Structures are given as structure tokens and as C-alpha cells.
Amino acid sequence: MAIGDLGTAAGVSSTHLARRFKDLVGGTPKRLARTYRFAATVFAIDPAGPVDWAELASGAGYLYQAHFGHEFRAFTGLTPTRYVEVRRRFLREHPGHVLDSWRRRSA
């Protein structure tokens, strides 16, 4: 169900839904959906191998790779490529860290 359809399904305006949702959850439904999609995408990155950014972005539902890059920077302050570089370095310096098991558990 699209976020825009939630208000209709609940029998309230989208503005009222967003306001109540924000009061109860702390953010808007759209923000929560963006955060969830981004987190799921980051968990899907396997830092041990090459990353096909276009495929990853498309698989996560981003319409354009540029949109994915913009969202990535908005959430992390890093480009996707820089993020993977940092994550790889971290994993080399901290072998066995819980971040090392993300990919295995989500696959």
C-alpha cells in the first residue's frame, strides 16, 4: 500500500494522518518508509565484493541511481562508494565485529 493510500484506508486526510503519526511515532509515515528502505538497502550491501550500485538501487525501489545517491548522502553524509570504503576499512581493523555478520544474516 502506498503511503498516500493510508489516510484513505484510515478514513482521515493525509495531513491528519501525518500529524497523528508524527505525534505518536516521532516522524511522518514517509520519513519512516524512507528510513526503512534505506536501512534495508545498507544491510544488503556486501562489502566483501564489488557492488553493482544500479542494481542495488533498483532492487531497493529507487527510481534512479542518482536518487539513491542523494538519499544515501542525506542519511550518512557519505557517497555510497565512500561508505563501502569506510566499512571495509572498519571491518579490516575490527575483525569479527557484528557489522561483519550483517550480510550473512540478511541474505
C-alpha positions in Angstrom: 0.0 0.0 0.0 1.3 3.4 -0.9 1.7 5.9 1.9 -0.8 8.2 0.2 -3.4 5.4 0.5 -3.0 5.1 4.2 -5.2 8.1 5.0 -7.9 6.9 2.7 -7.8 3.5 4.3 -8.0 5.0 7.8 -10.8 7.4 6.8 -8.8 10.6 7.5 -6.9 13.2 5.4 -3.3 12.6 4.6 -2.4 15.7 6.6 -4.3 14.5 9.7 -2.6 11.0 9.3 0.8 12.6 9.1 0.3 14.8 12.1 -1.1 12.0 14.3 1.6 9.6 13.1 4.3 12.1 13.9 2.8 12.8 17.3 2.7 9.0 18.1 5.8 7.7 16.3 8.1 10.8 16.2 8.2 11.1 12.4 6.0 11.1 9.4 5.0 7.9 7.6 7.1 9.0 4.6 10.2 9.5 6.7 9.7 6.1 8.4 9.3 4.5 4.9 12.4 6.2 3.6 14.4 5.2 6.7 13.3 1.6 6.5 14.1 1.4 2.7 17.5 2.9 3.3 18.4 0.6 6.2 17.3 -2.4 4.2 19.5 -1.3 1.3 22.5 -0.8 3.5 22.0 -4.2 5.1 22.0 -5.7 1.5 25.5 -4.3 0.7 28.2 -6.9 0.8 31.4 -5.0 1.5 33.4 -8.1 0.7 32.8 -7.9 -3.0 32.0 -5.5 -5.8 28.8 -3.5 -5.5 26.5 -3.0 -8.5 25.1 0.3 -7.4 22.5 0.5 -10.2 21.2 -3.0 -9.4 21.2 -2.3 -5.7 19.3 1.0 -6.1 16.8 -0.6 -8.5 16.2 -3.6 -6.2 15.5 -1.2 -3.3 12.9 0.6 -5.3 14.8 3.8 -6.1 13.7 5.1 -9.5 17.1 6.5 -10.4 20.6 5.7 -9.2 21.0 9.5 -8.6 18.0 9.5 -6.3 19.6 6.6 -4.4 22.9 8.6 -4.1 21.1 11.6 -2.9 19.3 9.6 -0.2 22.5 7.9 0.8 24.2 11.2 1.3 21.2 12.6 3.2 21.3 9.7 5.7 25.0 9.2 6.0 26.9 12.2 4.8 28.9 9.9 2.5 28.6 8.8 -1.0 27.8 5.1 -1.4 31.3 4.4 -2.7 32.9 6.2 0.3 30.6 4.4 2.7 31.8 1.0 1.4 35.4 2.1 1.6 34.9 3.2 5.3 33.0 0.0 6.1 35.7 -2.2 4.5 38.4 -0.4 6.5 36.4 -0.8 9.7 35.9 -4.5 9.1 39.7 -5.0 8.5 40.5 -3.1 11.7 37.8 -4.9 13.7 37.6 -8.5 12.5 34.6 -10.4 13.9 32.6 -7.2 14.6 28.8 -7.6 14.5 28.8 -5.5 11.3 30.7 -8.3 9.6 27.7 -10.6 10.0 25.0 -8.2 8.6 25.2 -9.6 5.1 25.2 -13.2 6.1 22.1 -12.8 8.3 20.1 -10.8 5.8 20.9 -12.9 2.8 
